[in-house]
Amino acid sequence: MRSPHTKLYAHCVWSTWDRLPLLTVDIRDAVYAAIANDSQNIRCYAIAIGGIDNHVHLLVRYPPTVAIATLIKQAKGSSSHFITHELRPNQFFKWQGAYSAFSVSPSALDTVAHYIRNQEQHHSTQKVYPQWEPTCT
């Protein structure tokens, strides 16, 4: 093999400032699309993005040359700029400074992706995985 072969996956979670309900339904899809696009710009592939009004989950495949901190900085920074300059220029929006990140094995991708894509349902029925929810953010 002449070049490295990697399959690196991470489940990342971050919250809005003070867990305020700032990520409203009317802007979520646009914000998720922006996060996916910005991730792709640094050679990361968003597999699933979901959340509720106060936090976001991102399942991503990333190359070994990109640190998770770099990925999160890009996703949070550019999506915040997009929200405050294009979607809601006269309204407060800010992400919390911290984040959570978990490695994901290829065999668990479908389970994690399903969980992320169905965040509203999980939270409305209180059937969340506490280890995957933002406790420190």
N, C-alpha and C positions, 0 to 999 in steps of 0.2 A: 504494500500500500504506500503510495507516494505522498499522500496528504492525510492529515488527521481525519478520522471519522468520528463525529460526536453526535449524540442525541441528548441535548441538555434541555430540561423543561423546568419551569418554575411557576408557582402559583403565588402571585403577588396581591397584596391587599393594602389599600390606604383609605383614609377617611377625609371627610371635609373638615374644615376648621371647627373645633369644638363639637364635632359630630352634628353640626347644624344641618337641617334638611335642605341643602343648597342644590343638590343634583336632582332637580325636578324631572318628572316624566317627559315634559315637552322638550327638554334639551338632551336627555340621556343618549338617544341614538346618535346624535351628532357628536357628542363628546366621545362615545365609544368608537365611532369611526375615526375621529381625530387621533385617539390613543393608538388604534391599530395602524393608522398611516404613519404616525410618528415612530412607532416601534419598527415598522418596516424600513424606515429611513436609516436605522442603525443596524439593519440586517437581522432583526428579530421578527418572528412570525407570531402574531396573535392568534391563538387557537380558539379562545373564548373570552368574552368580556361581559360582565354583568354586575349588578349591584342594586342598591336601593338609594333612597334620597340622601344618605349620609356616608356611603362608602362604595368603593369599586373593587371588584375582583378581576384579575387578569391572569389567564393561563397562556404562557408564551414558550415558544421554542427559541433558544438563543445560542449564538456561536460562542466558543470559548474565549474569543477576543473581546467580548462585551461583558463588563461587570454588571451584576444586578443593580448596584447603586447607580450606574450610568443609565441603565434602562429606565429605572424609576424616575430619576431626575429628568430625563427626556419626556417621559409620559406625563408626569405631573406638571412640569414647567410649560410645555407646549399646550397641553389641554387647558391649563389655567389661563394662559395668554389668549387662547381661542375663545374661551368663555367670556373673559373680561373685555376683550376688544371686538369680538364679532357677535356672539350670541346675546350677551347681556352687558353692554358697555357701561351702563349706569347703575349696575347693581353689584353688591358685595359678593365676591366669591374668592375662596382660598382653600387650598388643601392643607391638611395637618402636616407637620414637618416629618413625622415618623412614618414607617411602613412595616409590613410584615412580608416575609418571603419564605417559601417552602419549596424544597426540591420535590419533583414528581417523577415517579418511574413511568416508563412507557406503558406498562400494563395498567396503570391507574388513570391514564389520560381521559378515557371516556367518563369515568365516575366523577372526576374533578370538573370536567367540562360541563357535564349535566348539572352539577351543583351550582356552578357559576351562572349558567344560562337561566336557571330557575330561582334566582335569588328572591324575587318578590314572593313567590309561592312559599319558599322555605321560611322566610321571615314572617309571613302572614300566619303560618301554621305553627310557628315556633319550632320547626324541625331543622335546626341549623347544627352544623358541626362546630362546636365551640373552638376547637383547635384551628379552624380555618377562618374564624371571624376576628375582626380587628379589636383586640383587647388592649394593645399597647399604643394604638394610633388614634 
